[in-house]
């Protein structure tokens, strides 16, 4: 699965590099495709390993549910942290701009 993800990313990069001019639509499509493949690989590999460890102390169904829940809670936590960082940096940039203009 990892090999497929790497090859898909490389194929997407080659499509962009082989175009005669920078087509923003093509660039957006290939980057989106690459991001989707990477997210899928992360989801499949992380959940499989996590489910394997949870299955040592729980039933198979419970382990799979807990692994999936853990993945999405982690994704939500990262989104929250990302939002907080952007707000903090935005406030700091606004304060620096106000200080430099006065």
C-alpha positions, 0 to 999 in steps of 0.5 A: 500500500505504501508503494502504491501511495508513493507511486501515485504521488510520483505520477501526479508530480510527473503529470504536472512537470510534463505539462508545457504551461502551469495549468492551475486546474491540473495542479489542483487536481493532481495535488488533491489526488496525491493528498487523498491517496496519502490520507487513505494510506495513513487511514488503512495502515494506522487503523490496521496496526491500532486494531491489532493492538486493541484486539489483544485486550478486546473483542475484534469488533470493539478493537476495530471500532476503538481504532477507528474512533481513535484515528478520527479523534486524533484528526479532530484534535489536530484540526483544533490545534491547527485552528488555535495556531492560526488564530494565535499567529494571525493575532500576532501578525496583526499586532506586529503590523499595527506596531510597525505602522505607528 
